[in-house]
Amino acid sequence: MKKAAVIVAGGSGTRMGASMPKQYLPIGGRPILMHTLDAFYKYDQSLVLILVLPASDHDLWKSLCQSHSYQVPHSLVSGGSSRFQSVKNGLLGLSVDIDLVAIHDGVRPFVAQAVIREGFDTAASAGSAIAVIPLKDSLRKLGAKGNSIFQDRQQFRLVQTPQTFQTKKILQAFETDELLQFTDDATVYEHMGWEVTLIPGNLENIKITTPEDLAYAAYLLQISQQGR
């Protein structure tokens, strides 16, 4: 089956407080986004890679690729006004012969190879594969009057990416109008009445959003390089 990955990086990075969007900030001397693309390229060099960026960032990205001599093959697609629209643009950029597609946040550079592999394997048979991890902290639900109620954390999971799908099904799902409830690709798929299938993610697969995340990412990269 022919596979692809749509890497979405349309955020402005306001919570990072940096001079440029977070996906272009360096860890280990290279932009975060390059590490993310590398993870999928290392999994399978024949994988079709689609990178979704704001149209206004295309020249910046091309300049970064040139200055870092970055050679991983990928196609650029312009993002939309929301994550939903950006993912949809990326999916529409796929060729018709793509059977399976993984949709991934550009600022999650530490996705494990095993997670990518299980995502494709599970989606091939089940239709979808959503990476999740268990909660470590206790959980309470806030009430309307400021009260709170204990929740059993064993009944909940934190959702990550990649979220992998049979291409025909996820394209059909994205034909719907955008709704506020669409917080990720799994909710769009689920809106069709299809049940999502969960797979184990990896704890290191953090979404880099804050300066603290960036510092932790630099540490994770250092540890991974020492282990090679």
C-alpha positions as CSV (number, residue, x, y, z in Angstrom):
1,M,0.0,0.0,0.0
2,K,1.3,3.4,-0.9
3,K,1.7,5.7,2.1
4,A,2.0,9.4,2.8
5,A,2.4,11.8,5.8
6,V,0.9,15.2,5.9
7,I,2.9,17.4,8.3
8,V,0.9,20.4,9.5
9,A,2.8,23.5,10.8
10,G,0.6,26.5,10.5
11,G,0.8,27.9,14.1
12,S,2.0,31.4,14.9
13,G,3.7,30.4,18.1
14,T,2.3,33.2,20.3
15,R,2.7,31.2,23.5
16,M,6.4,30.7,22.7
17,G,7.0,34.5,22.7
18,A,9.7,34.1,20.1
19,S,10.6,36.2,17.0
20,M,9.4,33.6,14.6
21,P,6.8,30.7,14.6
22,K,7.9,27.8,16.8
23,Q,8.2,25.3,14.0
24,Y,11.2,27.2,12.7
25,L,13.0,27.5,16.0
26,P,16.2,25.5,16.4
27,I,16.9,22.4,18.5
28,G,20.3,20.9,18.0
29,G,21.2,23.6,15.5
30,R,18.3,22.8,13.1
31,P,14.6,23.9,12.9
32,I,12.2,21.7,14.8
33,L,10.3,21.0,11.6
34,M,13.4,19.4,10.0
35,H,13.6,16.9,12.9
36,T,9.9,16.1,12.4
37,L,10.3,15.4,8.7
38,D,13.4,13.3,9.4
39,A,11.4,11.0,11.7
40,F,9.0,10.0,8.9
41,Y,11.8,9.9,6.3
42,K,13.8,7.6,8.5
43,Y,10.8,5.3,8.9
44,D,10.4,4.9,5.1
45,Q,12.3,6.9,2.5
46,S,9.6,6.1,-0.1
47,L,7.0,7.8,2.1
48,V,5.3,10.7,0.3
49,L,5.8,13.8,2.5
50,I,3.5,16.8,2.3
51,L,4.4,19.9,4.4
52,V,1.6,22.3,5.1
53,L,2.8,25.9,5.9
54,P,1.2,29.3,5.7
55,A,1.8,30.7,2.2
56,S,3.6,33.6,3.7
57,D,6.2,31.3,5.2
58,H,7.2,29.4,2.0
59,D,10.1,31.6,1.2
60,L,11.4,31.5,4.8
61,W,11.2,27.7,4.7
62,K,13.0,27.4,1.4
63,S,15.7,29.7,2.7
64,L,16.1,27.6,5.9
65,C,16.3,24.4,3.7
66,Q,19.0,26.1,1.6
67,S,21.1,27.3,4.6
68,H,20.9,23.9,6.3
69,S,21.5,22.0,3.1
70,Y,18.3,20.1,3.9
71,Q,17.7,17.3,1.3
72,V,14.7,15.3,2.6
73,P,12.2,15.3,-0.4
74,H,8.8,16.9,0.4
75,S,6.1,19.0,-1.2
76,L,4.9,22.3,0.1
77,V,1.2,23.1,0.4
78,S,-0.3,26.3,1.6
79,G,-2.3,26.2,4.8
80,G,-5.8,27.5,5.4
81,S,-7.4,29.8,8.0
82,S,-7.7,27.0,10.6
83,R,-6.1,23.6,11.3
84,F,-9.1,21.9,9.7
85,Q,-8.6,23.9,6.5
86,S,-4.8,23.3,6.5
87,V,-5.2,19.5,6.9
88,K,-7.8,19.5,4.2
89,N,-5.4,21.4,1.9
90,G,-2.7,18.8,2.6
91,L,-5.0,15.9,2.0
92,L,-6.1,17.4,-1.3
93,G,-2.4,17.7,-2.3
94,L,-2.1,13.9,-2.2
95,S,-2.0,11.9,-5.5
96,V,-4.9,9.5,-6.0
97,D,-2.8,6.4,-5.5
98,I,-2.1,7.0,-1.8
99,D,-3.8,4.3,0.3
100,L,-2.8,5.4,3.8
101,V,-2.0,8.8,5.2
102,A,-0.6,9.9,8.6
103,I,-1.5,13.4,9.7
104,H,1.1,14.8,12.2
105,D,1.8,18.1,14.0
106,G,5.0,19.7,12.7
107,V,6.1,20.5,16.3
108,R,6.1,16.9,17.5
109,P,9.6,15.9,16.4
110,F,10.0,12.9,18.7
111,V,7.4,10.5,17.4
112,A,8.8,7.0,17.7
113,Q,9.3,4.8,14.6
114,A,7.3,2.1,16.3
115,V,4.3,4.5,16.6
116,I,4.5,5.5,12.9
117,R,4.7,1.8,11.9
118,E,1.8,0.7,14.1
119,G,-0.3,3.6,12.9
120,F,0.0,2.5,9.3
121,D,-0.5,-1.2,10.1
122,T,-3.6,-0.6,12.2
123,A,-5.2,1.9,9.8
124,A,-4.7,-0.5,6.9
125,S,-7.1,-3.0,8.6
126,A,-9.2,-0.8,11.0
127,G,-9.5,2.4,8.9
128,S,-7.9,4.7,11.6
129,A,-5.1,4.7,14.2
130,I,-5.0,7.4,16.8
131,A,-1.9,7.7,19.0
132,V,-2.7,8.2,22.6
133,I,-1.0,8.0,26.0
134,P,-2.4,7.4,29.5
135,L,-2.7,10.2,32.1
136,K,-0.2,10.3,34.9
137,D,-1.9,12.9,37.1
138,S,-5.2,12.8,38.9
139,L,-8.2,14.3,37.1
140,R,-11.1,16.4,38.3
141,K,-14.1,17.8,36.3
142,L,-15.1,21.4,37.1
143,G,-18.8,22.1,37.7
144,A,-20.8,25.1,36.7
145,K,-20.8,26.4,40.3
146,G,-17.0,26.1,40.8
147,N,-17.2,22.7,42.4
148,S,-15.2,19.8,41.1
149,I,-15.8,16.0,40.7
150,F,-13.2,13.2,40.7
151,Q,-12.7,11.4,37.4
152,D,-11.1,8.0,37.0
153,R,-8.0,8.7,34.9
154,Q,-8.0,5.1,33.7
155,Q,-11.0,6.0,31.5
156,F,-9.2,8.8,29.7
157,R,-6.3,9.2,27.3
158,L,-4.3,12.1,26.0
159,V,-4.4,12.3,22.3
160,Q,-1.2,12.8,20.2
161,T,-0.4,12.6,16.5
162,P,0.2,10.9,14.1
163,Q,-3.4,10.1,13.4
164,T,-3.4,7.7,10.5
165,F,-6.2,6.8,8.2
166,Q,-7.3,5.1,5.0
167,T,-7.0,8.0,2.6
168,K,-10.4,7.5,0.9
169,K,-12.2,7.6,4.2
170,I,-10.4,10.6,5.7
171,L,-10.9,12.6,2.4
172,Q,-14.6,11.8,2.6
173,A,-14.7,12.9,6.2
174,F,-13.1,16.3,5.3
175,E,-15.8,17.0,2.8
176,T,-18.0,18.1,5.6
177,D,-18.3,21.7,6.8
178,E,-15.9,22.7,9.6
179,L,-17.4,22.5,13.2
180,L,-16.1,23.8,16.5
181,Q,-16.0,20.2,17.8
182,F,-13.3,19.3,15.3
183,T,-10.3,19.6,17.7
184,D,-8.3,17.1,15.7
185,D,-8.5,14.7,12.7
186,A,-10.0,11.9,14.8
187,T,-13.1,14.1,15.6
188,V,-13.6,14.8,11.9
189,Y,-13.4,11.0,11.1
190,E,-15.7,10.2,14.1
191,H,-18.3,12.7,12.8
192,M,-19.0,10.3,9.9
193,G,-20.2,7.8,12.4
194,W,-17.0,5.7,12.2
195,E,-15.3,4.5,15.4
196,V,-11.7,5.5,15.9
197,T,-9.1,2.9,16.8
198,L,-6.5,3.9,19.5
199,I,-2.9,2.8,19.5
200,P,-0.2,3.5,22.1
201,G,1.8,6.7,21.5
202,N,5.2,7.5,23.1
203,L,5.6,9.9,26.0
204,E,8.5,11.7,24.4
205,N,6.2,12.8,21.5
206,I,5.6,16.2,23.1
207,K,4.0,19.1,21.2
208,I,6.5,22.0,21.5
209,T,4.5,25.0,22.5
210,T,6.2,26.9,25.3
211,P,9.8,27.9,26.1
212,E,9.8,25.1,28.7
213,D,8.9,22.6,26.0
214,L,11.7,23.9,23.9
215,A,14.2,23.4,26.7
216,Y,12.9,19.9,27.3
217,A,13.1,19.2,23.5
218,A,16.7,20.1,23.4
219,Y,17.3,17.7,26.3
220,L,15.4,14.9,24.6
221,L,17.4,15.5,21.4
222,Q,20.7,15.4,23.3
223,I,19.7,12.1,25.0
224,S,18.7,10.5,21.7
225,Q,21.9,11.5,20.0
226,Q,24.0,10.1,22.9
227,G,22.1,6.8,22.5
228,R,23.1,6.3,18.9
